[in-house]
Amino acid sequence: MSRILLVEDEEKLARFIELELRHEGYEVEKAFDGRIGLEMAESGQYDLMLLDIMLPGINGLEVLRRIRRASSLPVIMLTARDAVMDKVTGLDMGADDYITKPFSIEELLARIRVALRRKAAFREEKELLSCGDLTLDVSRHQVMRGGKEIELTSREFSLLQYFLENKTIVLTRDQLLEKVWGYGYMGETNVVDVYVRYLRGKMDEGFDKKLLHTVRGVGYVLREEA
Ligand code: CA
């Protein structure tokens, strides 16, 4: 069930939208204030946000600007009639869509469905990574090769995910250390080589085609050899 965050200070309108959305099977939470709406959106618990522009606390455009620093949460702006500038600014700032008040509930529902579908398609594309016959499913935390599941530790999984996200790009040990272990890593510097060895043992050994290659003097690369 999709969770919708509704940020709208006109309480009667908010209540009406909430009831209609619940009737359609959505979970709905409301905020009447921009600041609170922003905090709720940043919790990452929602699938979509309906955001009014004229709000107490922080206005809707500013809420949108701050959310877009770190999140791709789908946002549909609720704009007042004739506020053309608001619409343009909202879309420029990363709103997915807008709807002009007064609107029919059917139109709102249609726009919500479109935004949620787009999000789902995007997520599927992003969460299934592959190289040759190897696939990594981010959301299910699952790696498959040649029809068999490969068991990885969480560090090996992160390392493989980073290789897949940068397929065919040669990555240095320093890059891998920084991205997979983090800046603060203080342990052995050969940890990358050790983990690449573990990973190879699980995902390449026993297969005809090797995917993870050493680039002498530089680092490693994940790619399908011709
Ligand atoms: Ca308002």
Residues whose N, C-alpha, C, O or C-beta is under 5 A from the ligand:
A	BS01	CA	D9 E10 D52 M54 L55
